[in-house]
Amino acid sequence: MGKGMRAGKKPGGGGAGSMQKQLAQVQAMQRRMEELQAELEEKEVEATAGGGAVSITVNGKKEICKIAIKPEVVDPDDVEMLQDLIMVAANEAMRQIEELSQSEMGKLTGGLSIPGLM
């Protein structure tokens, strides 16, 4: 090693400044991701089943906020059909909100897979 050089250091310097710049960029992205997550939690999607007989609204927190059932679909002799319609609408609403979340986060991260998101 040459005089004044330390192991692991490259000649020309700039390592610390570059590292600080990268850290600042990562922190800025983290703040933006937190803001985006908060925005996503406020969004809602609605899915229907049975031609609109059942509709379910889900928010970005993946909570069901509204269920609407048309009276004509309520048949005491066919409760299973109503249960199926609710399940189909709920699963579709969850799929849609997940897709929206992934799409919005993907725009921010450029498609990087970051563990712990969503």
DSSP file (Angstrom, degrees, kcal/mol; ACC not computed):
  #  RESIDUE AA STRUCTURE BP1 BP2  ACC     N-H-->O    O-->H-N    N-H-->O    O-->H-N    TCO  KAPPA ALPHA  PHI   PSI    X-CA   Y-CA   Z-CA
    1    1 A M              0   0    0      0, 0.0     3,-0.1     0, 0.0     6,-0.0   0.000 360.0 360.0 360.0 143.6    0.0    0.0    0.0
    2    2 A G    >   -     0   0    0      1,-0.2     3,-1.8     4,-0.1     2,-0.1  -0.269 360.0 -76.7 -74.7 164.5    1.2    3.5   -0.8
    3    3 A K  T 3  S+     0   0    0      1,-0.3    -1,-0.2    -2,-0.0     3,-0.1  -0.379 117.6  14.4 -63.1 132.6    1.9    6.0    1.8
    4    4 A G  T 3  S+     0   0    0      1,-0.3     2,-0.3    -2,-0.1    -1,-0.3   0.424  98.3 121.2  84.2  -1.8   -1.2    7.6    3.3
    5    5 A M    <   -     0   0    0     -3,-1.8     2,-0.3     6,-0.0    -1,-0.3  -0.747  47.0-154.4 -97.2 143.9   -3.5    4.9    2.0
    6    6 A R    >   -     0   0    0     -2,-0.3     3,-1.8    -3,-0.1    -4,-0.1  -0.829  31.9 -90.8-112.9 153.9   -5.7    2.8    4.2
    7    7 A A  T 3  S+     0   0    0     -2,-0.3     3,-0.1     1,-0.3    -1,-0.0  -0.373 112.3  20.1 -60.7 137.1   -7.1   -0.6    3.4
    8    8 A G  T 3  S+     0   0    0      1,-0.3     2,-0.4    -2,-0.0    -1,-0.3   0.371  98.1 113.9  85.8  -5.0  -10.5   -0.5    1.8
    9    9 A K    <   -     0   0    0     -3,-1.8    -1,-0.3     6,-0.0     3,-0.0  -0.803  56.9-143.2-100.8 141.1  -10.1    3.1    0.6
   10   10 A K    >   -     0   0    0     -2,-0.4     3,-1.3    -3,-0.1     5,-0.2  -0.793  26.9-105.8 -98.9 144.4   -9.9    4.0   -3.1
   11   11 A P  T 3  S+     0   0    0      0, 0.0    -1,-0.1     0, 0.0    -6,-0.0  -0.369 102.8  47.5 -62.9 149.3   -7.6    6.7   -4.3
   12   12 A G  T 3  S-     0   0    0     -3,-0.0    -3,-0.0     2,-0.0     0, 0.0   0.181  91.7-140.3 104.2 -16.3   -9.5    9.9   -5.3
   13   13 A G    <   +     0   0    0     -3,-1.3    -3,-0.0     1,-0.1     0, 0.0  -0.138  60.3 123.7  62.8-156.9  -11.7   10.1   -2.2
   14   14 A G     >  +     0   0    0      1,-0.0     4,-2.3     4,-0.0     5,-0.2   0.361  43.8 116.0  83.0  -5.2  -15.3   11.1   -2.4
   15   15 A G  H  > S+     0   0    0      2,-0.2     4,-2.3     1,-0.2     5,-0.2   0.930  75.6  43.8 -62.8 -47.6  -16.5    7.9   -0.7
   16   16 A A  H  > S+     0   0    0      2,-0.2     4,-2.4     1,-0.2    -1,-0.2   0.910 115.3  48.2 -66.7 -42.5  -18.0    9.6    2.3
   17   17 A G  H  > S+     0   0    0      2,-0.2     4,-2.0     1,-0.2    -1,-0.2   0.896 113.0  48.2 -64.4 -40.0  -19.7   12.3    0.4
   18   18 A S  H  X S+     0   0    0     -4,-2.3     4,-2.4     2,-0.2    -1,-0.2   0.898 111.3  50.6 -66.7 -40.5  -21.1    9.8   -2.1
   19   19 A M  H  X S+     0   0    0     -4,-2.3     4,-2.5    -5,-0.2    -2,-0.2   0.904 110.0  49.7 -64.7 -41.6  -22.3    7.6    0.7
   20   20 A Q  H  X S+     0   0    0     -4,-2.4     4,-2.4     2,-0.2    -1,-0.2   0.890 110.1  51.3 -63.7 -39.3  -24.0   10.6    2.4
   21   21 A K  H  X S+     0   0    0     -4,-2.0     4,-2.1     2,-0.2    -2,-0.2   0.919 111.2  47.2 -64.1 -43.6  -25.7   11.5   -0.8
   22   22 A Q  H  X S+     0   0    0     -4,-2.4     4,-2.5     2,-0.2    -2,-0.2   0.909 111.2  51.6 -64.5 -41.3  -27.0    8.0   -1.3
   23   23 A L  H  X S+     0   0    0     -4,-2.5     4,-2.6     1,-0.2    -2,-0.2   0.907 109.1  50.5 -61.2 -42.6  -28.2    7.9    2.3
   24   24 A A  H  X S+     0   0    0     -4,-2.4     4,-2.3     1,-0.2    -1,-0.2   0.889 110.6  49.9 -62.8 -39.3  -30.1   11.1    1.8
   25   25 A Q  H  X S+     0   0    0     -4,-2.1     4,-2.3     2,-0.2    -2,-0.2   0.906 110.9  48.9 -66.0 -41.4  -31.7    9.7   -1.4
   26   26 A V  H  X S+     0   0    0     -4,-2.5     4,-2.4     2,-0.2    -2,-0.2   0.912 111.9  49.1 -64.5 -42.3  -32.7    6.6    0.5
   27   27 A Q  H  X S+     0   0    0     -4,-2.6     4,-2.4     2,-0.2    -2,-0.2   0.894 110.6  50.5 -64.9 -39.5  -34.2    8.6    3.3
   28   28 A A  H  X S+     0   0    0     -4,-2.3     4,-2.3     2,-0.2    -1,-0.2   0.911 111.4  48.4 -64.2 -41.5  -36.1   10.8    0.8
   29   29 A M  H  X S+     0   0    0     -4,-2.3     4,-2.6     2,-0.2    -2,-0.2   0.897 109.8  52.6 -65.4 -39.1  -37.5    7.7   -0.9
   30   30 A Q  H  X S+     0   0    0     -4,-2.4     4,-2.2     2,-0.2    -2,-0.2   0.920 109.7  48.3 -62.9 -43.1  -38.5    6.3    2.5
   31   31 A R  H  X S+     0   0    0     -4,-2.4     4,-2.2     1,-0.2    -2,-0.2   0.921 112.3  49.1 -61.6 -43.3  -40.4    9.5    3.4
   32   32 A R  H  X S+     0   0    0     -4,-2.3     4,-2.7     1,-0.2    -2,-0.2   0.884 109.6  52.1 -64.8 -38.0  -42.1    9.5    0.0
   33   33 A M  H  X S+     0   0    0     -4,-2.6     4,-2.6     2,-0.2    -1,-0.2   0.894 109.1  49.8 -65.5 -38.8  -43.1    5.8    0.5
   34   34 A E  H  X S+     0   0    0     -4,-2.2     4,-2.0     2,-0.2    -2,-0.2   0.900 112.0  48.3 -65.4 -39.8  -44.6    6.7    3.9
   35   35 A E  H  X S+     0   0    0     -4,-2.2     4,-2.3     2,-0.2    -2,-0.2   0.926 112.5  48.5 -64.1 -44.3  -46.5    9.5    2.3
   36   36 A L  H  X S+     0   0    0     -4,-2.7     4,-2.9     1,-0.2    -2,-0.2   0.895 108.8  53.5 -63.8 -40.4  -47.7    7.3   -0.5
   37   37 A Q  H  X S+     0   0    0     -4,-2.6     4,-2.1     1,-0.2    -1,-0.2   0.914 109.1  48.9 -60.1 -42.9  -48.7    4.6    2.0
   38   38 A A  H  X S+     0   0    0     -4,-2.0     4,-0.8     2,-0.2    -2,-0.2   0.899 112.0  49.2 -63.9 -40.1  -50.8    7.2    3.9
   39   39 A E  H >X S+     0   0    0     -4,-2.3     3,-0.9     1,-0.2     4,-0.7   0.921 110.3  50.9 -63.8 -43.6  -52.4    8.3    0.6
   40   40 A L  H >< S+     0   0    0     -4,-2.9     3,-1.0     1,-0.3    20,-0.4   0.863 102.1  60.5 -63.1 -36.1  -53.2    4.7   -0.4
   41   41 A E  H 3< S+     0   0    0     -4,-2.1    19,-0.6     1,-0.3    20,-0.6   0.767 103.6  52.2 -63.6 -23.6  -54.8    4.0    3.0
   42   42 A E  H << S+     0   0    0     -3,-0.9    -1,-0.3    -4,-0.8    -2,-0.2   0.643  92.2  95.0 -85.8 -16.0  -57.4    6.7    2.1
   43   43 A K    <<  -     0   0    0     -3,-1.0    17,-1.6    -4,-0.7     2,-0.3  -0.358  57.7-159.7 -76.1 156.5  -58.3    5.2   -1.2
   44   44 A E  E     -A   59   0A   0     15,-0.2     2,-0.3    16,-0.1    15,-0.2  -0.983   7.1-165.0-135.2 147.6  -61.2    2.9   -1.7
   45   45 A V  E     -A   58   0A   0     13,-2.6    13,-2.7    -2,-0.3     2,-0.4  -0.955   8.7-151.0-127.2 152.1  -62.2    0.4   -4.3
   46   46 A E  E     -A   57   0A   0     -2,-0.3     2,-0.3    11,-0.2    11,-0.2  -0.976  11.5-175.5-124.1 136.5  -65.6   -1.2   -5.0
   47   47 A A  E     -A   56   0A   0      9,-2.5     9,-2.8    -2,-0.4     2,-0.3  -0.959   7.0-158.9-128.9 149.5  -66.2   -4.6   -6.4
   48   48 A T  E     -A   55   0A   0     -2,-0.3     2,-0.3     7,-0.2     7,-0.2  -0.829   5.7-166.8-125.0 163.3  -69.5   -6.2   -7.3
   49   49 A A  E  >> +A   54   0A   0      5,-2.2     5,-2.0    -2,-0.3     4,-0.7  -0.970  68.3  31.6-143.2 157.3  -70.9   -9.7   -7.8
   50   50 A G  T >45S-     0   0    0     -2,-0.3     3,-0.6     1,-0.2    -1,-0.1   0.878 133.2 -56.0  64.6  38.4  -74.0  -11.1   -9.3
   51   51 A G  T 345S-     0   0    0      1,-0.2    -1,-0.2    -3,-0.1     0, 0.0   0.827 112.9 -41.5  64.3  31.2  -74.4   -8.3  -11.8
   52   52 A G  T 345S+     0   0    0      2,-0.3    -1,-0.2    -3,-0.3    -2,-0.2   0.495 105.6 124.6  94.6   4.6  -74.3   -5.7   -9.0
   53   53 A A  T <<5S+     0   0    0     -4,-0.7    17,-2.9    -3,-0.6     2,-0.4   0.862  82.5  26.9 -64.5 -34.5  -76.5   -7.6   -6.6
   54   54 A V  E   <S-AB  49  69A   0     -5,-2.0    -5,-2.2    15,-0.2     2,-0.4  -0.997  72.3-178.6-128.7 131.7  -73.7   -7.4   -4.0
   55   55 A S  E     -AB  48  68A   0     13,-2.7    13,-3.1    -2,-0.4     2,-0.4  -0.994   4.3-168.8-131.2 142.3  -71.1   -4.7   -3.8
   56   56 A I  E     -AB  47  67A   0     -9,-2.8    -9,-2.5    -2,-0.4     2,-0.5  -0.991   7.7-154.4-131.0 134.8  -68.3   -4.3   -1.3
   57   57 A T  E     -AB  46  66A   0      9,-2.7     8,-2.8    -2,-0.4     9,-1.4  -0.928  12.9-173.4-110.7 132.5  -66.0   -1.3   -0.8
   58   58 A V  E     -AB  45  64A   0    -13,-2.7   -13,-2.6    -2,-0.5     6,-0.2  -0.957  11.5-143.6-124.6 141.0  -62.6   -1.8    0.7
   59   59 A N  E >   -A   44   0A   0      4,-2.3     3,-2.2    -2,-0.4     4,-0.2  -0.451  36.2 -93.7 -97.4 176.9  -60.1    0.9    1.7
   60   60 A G  T 3  S+     0   0    0    -17,-1.6   -19,-0.2   -19,-0.6   -18,-0.2   0.603 123.3  64.5 -66.7 -12.2  -56.3    0.9    1.4
   61   61 A K  T 3  S-     0   0    0    -20,-0.6    -1,-0.3   -18,-0.2     3,-0.1   0.406 118.3-113.6 -86.0   2.2  -56.0   -0.5    4.9
   62   62 A K  S <  S+     0   0    0     -3,-2.2     2,-0.4     1,-0.3    -2,-0.2   0.865  71.8 139.5  64.8  40.0  -57.7   -3.6    3.5
   63   63 A E        -     0   0    0     -4,-0.2    -4,-2.3    31,-0.0     2,-0.5  -0.922  58.5-120.8-111.0 138.0  -60.7   -3.1    5.6
   64   64 A I  E     +B   58   0A   0     -2,-0.4    -6,-0.3    -6,-0.2     3,-0.1  -0.677  34.9 172.9 -75.2 122.6  -64.2   -3.6    4.3
   65   65 A C  E     +     0   0A   0     -8,-2.8     2,-0.3    -2,-0.5    -7,-0.2   0.636  60.4  19.4-105.9 -18.8  -66.0   -0.2    4.8
   66   66 A K  E     -B   57   0A   0     -9,-1.4    -9,-2.7     2,-0.0     2,-0.4  -0.982  50.9-172.6-155.9 139.0  -69.3   -0.9    3.0
   67   67 A I  E     -B   56   0A   0     -2,-0.3     2,-0.5   -11,-0.2   -11,-0.2  -0.998  10.1-172.2-129.7 127.8  -71.4   -3.8    1.9
   68   68 A A  E     -B   55   0A   0    -13,-3.1   -13,-2.7    -2,-0.4     2,-0.5  -0.984   2.2-176.4-122.4 129.8  -74.5   -3.3   -0.2
   69   69 A I  E     -B   54   0A   0     -2,-0.5   -15,-0.2   -15,-0.2   -16,-0.1  -0.989  25.2-129.1-127.2 124.3  -77.0   -6.1   -0.9
   70   70 A K    >   -     0   0    0    -17,-2.9     3,-2.0    -2,-0.5     4,-0.4  -0.534  21.4-128.3 -70.9 135.7  -80.0   -5.6   -3.2
   71   71 A P  G >  S+     0   0    0      0, 0.0     3,-1.6     0, 0.0    -1,-0.1   0.825 103.8  64.0 -55.5 -34.8  -83.1   -6.9   -1.5
   72   72 A E  G 3  S+     0   0    0      1,-0.3   -19,-0.0     3,-0.0    -2,-0.0   0.682  96.5  58.1 -67.9 -14.7  -84.1   -9.1   -4.4
   73   73 A V  G <  S+     0   0    0     -3,-2.0     2,-1.0   -20,-0.2    -1,-0.3   0.583  81.8  96.6 -88.9  -9.6  -81.0  -11.3   -3.9
   74   74 A V    <   +     0   0    0     -3,-1.6     5,-0.1    -4,-0.4     3,-0.1  -0.704  48.4 164.9 -84.4 103.9  -81.9  -12.1   -0.3
   75   75 A D    >   -     0   0    0     -2,-1.0     3,-2.4     3,-0.3     7,-0.2  -0.959  30.7-155.0-123.4 111.3  -83.6  -15.5   -0.5
   76   76 A P  T 3  S+     0   0    0      0, 0.0     3,-0.5     0, 0.0    -1,-0.1   0.749  97.6  55.8 -58.7 -22.2  -84.0  -17.4    2.8
   77   77 A D  T 3  S+     0   0    0      1,-0.2     3,-0.1     2,-0.1    -3,-0.0   0.551 113.5  39.9 -86.5  -6.5  -84.1  -20.6    0.8
   78   78 A D    <>  +     0   0    0     -3,-2.4     4,-1.1     1,-0.1     3,-0.5  -0.393  61.8 146.4-139.4  59.4  -80.8  -19.9   -0.9
   79   79 A V  H  > S+     0   0    0     -3,-0.5     4,-2.5     1,-0.2     5,-0.2   0.839  70.5  65.4 -63.3 -33.8  -78.5  -18.4    1.7
   80   80 A E  H  > S+     0   0    0      1,-0.2     4,-2.5     2,-0.2    -1,-0.2   0.879  97.4  53.8 -59.0 -38.9  -75.5  -20.1    0.1
   81   81 A M  H  > S+     0   0    0     -3,-0.5     4,-2.5     2,-0.2    -1,-0.2   0.929 109.7  47.3 -62.3 -44.2  -75.9  -18.0   -3.0
   82   82 A L  H  X S+     0   0    0     -4,-1.1     4,-2.3     1,-0.2    -2,-0.2   0.912 111.5  51.0 -63.9 -42.4  -75.8  -14.8   -1.0
   83   83 A Q  H  X S+     0   0    0     -4,-2.5     4,-2.4     1,-0.2    -1,-0.2   0.914 110.6  49.3 -59.9 -43.2  -72.7  -16.0    0.9
   84   84 A D  H  X S+     0   0    0     -4,-2.5     4,-2.7     2,-0.2    -2,-0.2   0.911 109.9  50.7 -63.3 -42.8  -71.0  -16.9   -2.4
   85   85 A L  H  X S+     0   0    0     -4,-2.5     4,-2.4     1,-0.2     5,-0.2   0.910 111.3  48.3 -62.2 -42.1  -71.8  -13.4   -3.8
   86   86 A I  H  X S+     0   0    0     -4,-2.3     4,-2.6     2,-0.2     5,-0.2   0.925 112.5  48.5 -63.8 -44.3  -70.4  -11.7   -0.8
   87   87 A M  H  X S+     0   0    0     -4,-2.4     4,-2.7     2,-0.2     5,-0.2   0.920 111.9  48.7 -62.7 -44.6  -67.2  -13.8   -0.8
   88   88 A V  H  X S+     0   0    0     -4,-2.7     4,-2.2     1,-0.2    -2,-0.2   0.934 114.2  45.6 -61.9 -46.8  -66.7  -13.1   -4.6
   89   89 A A  H  X S+     0   0    0     -4,-2.4     4,-2.3    -5,-0.2    -2,-0.2   0.907 114.0  49.0 -64.8 -41.5  -67.2   -9.4   -4.2
   90   90 A A  H  X S+     0   0    0     -4,-2.6     4,-2.4    -5,-0.2    -2,-0.2   0.928 112.2  47.7 -64.8 -45.7  -64.9   -9.2   -1.1
   91   91 A N  H  X S+     0   0    0     -4,-2.7     4,-2.3    -5,-0.2    -1,-0.2   0.894 112.7  49.2 -63.3 -39.6  -62.1  -11.2   -2.7
   92   92 A E  H  X S+     0   0    0     -4,-2.2     4,-2.5    -5,-0.2    -1,-0.2   0.905 110.3  50.3 -67.3 -41.0  -62.3   -9.1   -5.8
   93   93 A A  H  X S+     0   0    0     -4,-2.3     4,-2.3     2,-0.2     5,-0.2   0.916 111.5  48.5 -63.1 -42.5  -62.2   -5.8   -3.8
   94   94 A M  H  X S+     0   0    0     -4,-2.4     4,-2.1     1,-0.2    -2,-0.2   0.904 111.3  50.5 -63.5 -41.2  -59.2   -7.1   -1.9
   95   95 A R  H  X S+     0   0    0     -4,-2.3     4,-2.4     1,-0.2    -2,-0.2   0.917 110.8  49.5 -62.2 -42.8  -57.5   -8.1   -5.1
   96   96 A Q  H  X S+     0   0    0     -4,-2.5     4,-2.5     2,-0.2    -2,-0.2   0.905 111.1  47.2 -65.0 -42.7  -58.1   -4.6   -6.6
   97   97 A I  H  X S+     0   0    0     -4,-2.3     4,-2.4     2,-0.2    -1,-0.2   0.876 112.9  50.1 -69.3 -35.2  -56.8   -2.7   -3.6
   98   98 A E  H  X S+     0   0    0     -4,-2.1     4,-2.7    -5,-0.2    -2,-0.2   0.916 111.1  48.9 -65.5 -42.8  -53.7   -4.9   -3.6
   99   99 A E  H  X S+     0   0    0     -4,-2.4     4,-2.4     2,-0.2    -2,-0.2   0.908 111.6  49.3 -62.7 -42.8  -53.2   -4.3   -7.3
  100  100 A L  H  X S+     0   0    0     -4,-2.5     4,-2.5     2,-0.2     5,-0.2   0.925 112.1  48.3 -61.8 -45.4  -53.6   -0.5   -6.8
  101  101 A S  H  X S+     0   0    0     -4,-2.4     4,-2.6     1,-0.2     5,-0.3   0.932 112.9  47.1 -61.6 -47.5  -51.1   -0.5   -3.9
  102  102 A Q  H  X S+     0   0    0     -4,-2.7     4,-2.3     1,-0.2    -1,-0.2   0.893 112.7  50.2 -62.4 -40.2  -48.5   -2.5   -5.8
  103  103 A S  H  X S+     0   0    0     -4,-2.4     4,-1.6    -5,-0.2    -2,-0.2   0.932 113.0  44.6 -64.4 -47.1  -48.9   -0.3   -8.9
  104  104 A E  H  X S+     0   0    0     -4,-2.5     4,-1.2     2,-0.2    -2,-0.2   0.909 116.0  46.2 -66.4 -42.6  -48.5    2.9   -7.0
  105  105 A M  H  X S+     0   0    0     -4,-2.6     4,-2.8    -5,-0.2     5,-0.2   0.878 108.8  57.2 -66.8 -36.6  -45.5    1.6   -4.9
  106  106 A G  H  X>S+     0   0    0     -4,-2.3     4,-1.2    -5,-0.3     5,-1.0   0.856 102.0  55.3 -62.1 -35.3  -44.0    0.2   -8.1
  107  107 A K  H  <5S+     0   0    0     -4,-1.6    -1,-0.2     1,-0.2    -2,-0.2   0.887 113.2  42.3 -62.8 -38.3  -44.1    3.7   -9.7
  108  108 A L  H  <5S+     0   0    0     -4,-1.2    -2,-0.2     1,-0.2    -1,-0.2   0.903 120.4  39.2 -75.9 -42.9  -42.1    5.0   -6.7
  109  109 A T  H ><5S-     0   0    0     -4,-2.8     3,-1.1     3,-0.1    -1,-0.2   0.505 103.4-123.2 -89.9  -3.6  -39.6    2.2   -6.4
  110  110 A G  T 3<5S-     0   0    0     -4,-1.2    -3,-0.2     1,-0.2    -4,-0.1   0.803  73.2 -53.5  67.7  27.0  -39.1    1.7  -10.1
  111  111 A G  T 3 <S+     0   0    0     -5,-1.0    -1,-0.2     1,-0.3     2,-0.1   0.455  95.6 149.4  86.5   0.8  -40.1   -2.0   -9.7
  112  112 A L    <   -     0   0    0     -3,-1.1     2,-0.8    -6,-0.2    -1,-0.3  -0.425  49.1-127.0 -65.4 140.7  -37.6   -2.8   -7.0
  113  113 A S        -     0   0    0     -2,-0.1    -1,-0.1    -3,-0.1    -7,-0.0  -0.825  30.2-174.8 -90.7 111.7  -38.7   -5.4   -4.6
  114  114 A I    >   -     0   0    0     -2,-0.8     3,-1.5     3,-0.0    -5,-0.0  -0.933  23.7-125.6-112.6 114.8  -38.4   -4.0   -1.2
  115  115 A P  T 3  S+     0   0    0      0, 0.0     3,-0.1     0, 0.0    -2,-0.0  -0.215  90.7  29.7 -57.6 144.4  -39.2   -6.4    1.7
  116  116 A G  T 3  S+     0   0    0      1,-0.3     2,-0.5     2,-0.0     0, 0.0   0.357  84.4 128.5  90.6  -6.0  -41.8   -5.3    4.2
  117  117 A L    <         0   0    0     -3,-1.5    -1,-0.3     1,-0.2    -3,-0.0  -0.718 360.0 360.0 -87.8 131.9  -43.8   -3.1    1.8
  118  118 A M              0   0    0     -2,-0.5    -1,-0.2    -3,-0.1   -16,-0.1   0.499 360.0 360.0  56.5 360.0  -47.5   -3.8    1.7
